[in-house]
Every structure is written in structure tokens, then in C-alpha cells.
Amino acid sequence: MNILIVAATQEELKPLFEKYNISLVDNFSTITISTHSITIQITGVGMVATTFQLTKLLSKNSKFDLAINVGITGSFFNELNIGEVVYVTDEIFGDMGAEDGDAFLSLFELGFTKQDEFPFMNEKLVSEYIFENELRDVSGITVNTSHGNDISIEKVKKKFSASVESMEGAAFAYCCAQYEIPWIEIRGISNYIERRDKSKWNIPLAINNLNDWLIKFINEQ
């Protein structure tokens, strides 16, 4: 397979880099693992950086059998465990729209985009790649500002049926859909989404478990 792996930071792929002695040139590398050609793109944090780097890459080479977005994520619900690896089956842009008093109106509610207008399906970007996995399926939202305020957190939980939050997922999914590349998003839960308290986070555990899953997945394809 010709696989594209996309992460916001090199740190999120550190165990993979160490296992296969991977080095980057301009945040990019192509290696062979098992029988697969693996392209790695580090985009930088956020939707703008992700969209720019992926558009630059995919405009030159879009011949990938699968694109995988990996990284850490926050969970809105305690039912998901810190360190757990989850499959984000669908994404939505969680703060792209307009405020109307205390309410938030999405692009769909504003009438700028239809809920099933390509590449959206019922307002979401949905992964249609089928593969066997043991991971819990969750929905995600992508935001420019990570939530850390009790009031805004409750609003988001009521507004969207999302379990996790990232700053890149929907941008990644949007680019892949535009270039007709099958995609999946796999995330390791590093923290719960609440008033910011990094003493409760476990980023190393999330990264290690995430990379264990990724290495196993690549070698089993």
C-alpha cells in the first residue's frame, strides 16, 4: 500500500520515528515499512497549517491508497479513558460560523453550505474506509481554540454529538475528500476537556498507545 501519515507535530510520532530511525527533511519523509511505501507529513498545529501543507503535498502527489491522521485529542466524556486510542469516524468544523447572542450558528444553519453538499454528509465529513479494528468509534469536532471554559464546553456538548476535539481533524478530512483519498483519523486521548489543568493530562501514554496501534496496523496490512 501507499500510505500517507499526517500529524501536527513530530512528538506525536516519536515512537514510530525511533523504531524505524526516521528523519525528516522540511517536515517530510518517505520510507518503506514491510511492503508499504509510507509518506510522513508533519503539518504544524491547527487547521490553516494542516490545509496548507496537505494541499501543497497532494497537488503534487495524490496517489495514496490511504491517508491516516494521527495525534492526541481531548475527550468531552469520562467514559473514554485517558490513554485510550479511538477511531474518529466523522468530523465537523466546530467553530466556523457566526454568533447570534449566546447561540452559535454553523455554516449550514447560516445557509452558506448545504448539509449534504460535497464533501459533507449530513453536515459531517465521514470516513468511508472499511477496515477491521478493535477501537471505539467516536465523532469529533475541530476547532481553532481548544475549549477550557465550563460554559463554552457545555454549549459545544449540547450543539454537537462529538466525543473528542482536535485542531486538525476536519481540515485533514476535507483535503482528503477533495483529492479523493480514503482516510481514517486515529487519536490517543491525552486529557478530558475541562478547565485547563495539565497536571491531569497524560500525553506520553496517549502517544505511546497511539504509536503502538499505528505500527501494528501498518504491519498487518
C-alpha positions in Angstrom: 0.0 0.0 0.0 0.9 3.6 -0.5 0.1 5.2 2.9 0.2 8.8 3.9 0.6 9.5 7.7 -0.2 13.1 8.8 0.4 14.5 12.2 0.5 18.0 13.6 3.8 17.6 15.5 6.8 15.3 15.3 6.4 14.5 19.0 3.1 12.7 18.3 5.0 10.2 16.1 8.1 9.9 18.3 7.9 6.2 19.0 7.4 5.5 15.2 10.4 7.7 14.4 12.6 5.9 17.0 11.6 2.4 15.9 12.3 2.9 12.2 15.1 5.6 12.6 13.1 8.1 10.6 14.5 11.6 9.9 12.6 14.5 8.3 13.6 17.0 5.6 11.3 20.0 5.7 8.8 18.1 7.9 8.6 15.3 5.3 9.8 11.8 4.9 9.2 8.7 2.7 10.2 5.3 4.0 9.4 1.6 3.4 7.9 -0.5 6.2 7.1 -4.1 5.4 5.8 -3.9 1.8 4.4 -0.4 2.2 5.5 2.9 1.0 5.0 5.3 3.9 4.9 9.0 3.4 5.0 11.1 6.6 3.9 14.8 6.7 4.2 16.9 9.8 1.8 19.9 9.2 2.1 22.1 12.2 -0.8 22.7 14.6 -4.2 23.9 13.5 -6.5 23.9 10.5 -4.6 26.6 8.5 -1.3 24.8 8.7 -2.8 21.4 8.0 -4.7 22.6 5.0 -1.7 24.4 3.5 0.7 21.6 4.0 -1.7 18.9 2.7 -2.8 21.0 -0.3 0.9 21.6 -1.2 1.6 17.9 -0.9 -1.5 16.5 -2.6 -1.4 18.9 -5.5 1.9 17.1 -6.5 1.1 13.6 -5.4 -2.4 12.3 -4.6 -1.8 8.6 -5.4 -2.3 7.3 -1.9 -4.3 4.2 -1.1 -4.9 5.5 2.4 -4.3 8.7 4.5 -4.1 8.4 8.3 -4.4 11.4 10.6 -2.8 10.6 14.0 -2.4 12.7 17.1 -3.5 13.3 20.6 -7.0 14.5 21.5 -9.2 15.7 24.4 -12.4 13.9 25.4 -15.6 15.5 26.4 -16.7 12.4 28.3 -15.1 10.4 31.1 -16.5 7.2 29.5 -13.4 7.4 27.3 -10.2 6.6 29.2 -7.0 8.6 29.3 -4.6 6.8 27.0 -7.3 5.1 25.0 -6.9 5.0 21.2 -10.1 5.9 19.3 -11.2 5.9 15.7 -12.7 9.2 14.8 -15.3 8.2 12.2 -16.6 11.7 11.4 -15.6 15.3 11.8 -17.2 18.7 11.8 -15.8 22.2 11.9 -16.8 23.2 15.4 -16.3 27.0 15.4 -16.8 28.0 11.8 -19.9 30.2 11.6 -21.4 33.1 13.5 -22.5 34.1 16.9 -26.1 35.2 17.4 -26.3 36.4 21.0 -25.4 33.4 23.1 -26.1 31.0 20.2 -23.6 29.7 17.7 -24.8 29.2 14.1 -22.9 26.9 11.8 -22.3 27.5 8.1 -25.1 25.1 7.4 -27.5 27.0 9.7 -26.4 30.2 8.1 -27.3 28.8 4.6 -23.8 29.1 3.2 -23.4 25.4 2.8 -26.0 22.6 2.3 -25.9 19.8 4.8 -25.2 17.2 2.0 -23.1 19.4 -0.3 -19.8 17.6 -1.2 -17.8 16.7 0.8 -20.3 16.8 3.6 -22.8 14.1 4.6 -25.4 15.4 7.0 -23.1 18.3 7.8 -20.2 16.0 8.6 -17.0 14.8 7.0 -17.4 11.0 7.2 -14.7 8.3 6.7 -15.9 5.6 4.4 -12.8 3.5 4.7 -13.6 0.0 5.9 -11.1 -1.9 8.0 -11.0 -4.3 10.9 -10.1 -2.7 14.2 -10.8 -3.1 17.9 -11.0 0.7 18.5 -14.0 2.6 19.9 -15.8 4.7 17.2 -16.3 8.3 18.1 -17.3 11.6 16.5 -15.0 14.6 16.5 -15.1 18.3 16.2 -12.2 20.5 15.0 -11.7 24.0 16.5 -9.3 26.8 16.3 -9.4 27.3 20.1 -9.4 24.3 22.4 -12.2 24.5 24.9 -11.3 25.2 28.5 -14.3 27.2 29.8 -17.2 25.4 31.6 -19.9 27.4 29.8 -18.5 27.0 26.3 -17.8 23.3 26.9 -21.5 22.7 27.8 -22.6 24.6 24.8 -20.5 22.5 22.5 -21.6 19.3 24.1 -25.2 20.3 23.5 -24.6 21.6 20.0 -22.6 18.7 18.6 -22.7 15.0 19.1 -19.0 14.8 19.4 -16.9 12.9 21.9 -13.4 14.3 21.1 -11.9 17.6 20.0 -8.8 18.4 17.9 -7.4 21.3 15.9 -6.7 19.5 12.6 -9.1 16.6 12.0 -11.7 18.2 9.9 -9.1 20.1 7.8 -7.4 16.8 7.1 -10.6 15.1 6.2 -11.7 17.9 3.9 -8.4 17.9 2.0 -8.5 14.1 1.6 -12.1 14.2 0.3 -11.3 16.9 -2.2 -8.4 14.7 -3.6 -10.5 11.5 -3.4 -8.1 9.8 -1.0 -9.6 7.3 1.5 -8.9 8.5 5.1 -9.1 7.5 8.7 -8.4 9.5 11.8 -6.9 7.8 14.9 -6.4 9.7 18.1 -4.9 8.9 21.6 -6.8 10.6 24.4 -4.5 12.7 26.5 -6.9 14.6 28.6 -10.5 15.5 29.4 -11.9 18.7 28.1 -12.4 20.9 31.2 -10.8 23.9 32.8 -7.2 23.6 31.7 -5.1 21.6 34.2 -2.1 19.8 32.6 -1.4 18.0 35.8 -4.3 15.7 35.0 -3.1 15.1 31.4 -1.1 12.1 30.2 0.4 12.9 26.8 3.2 10.3 26.9 0.7 7.5 27.5 -1.6 8.7 24.7 1.3 9.0 22.3 2.8 5.6 23.1 -0.6 3.8 22.8 -1.3 5.6 19.6 2.0 4.6 18.0 1.7 1.0 19.2 -1.6 0.9 17.3 -0.2 2.6 14.2 2.8 0.3 14.0 0.7 -2.8 14.4 -1.8 -1.6 11.8 0.9 -0.9 9.2 2.5 -4.3 9.7 -0.9 -6.1 9.5 -1.9 -4.6 6.2 
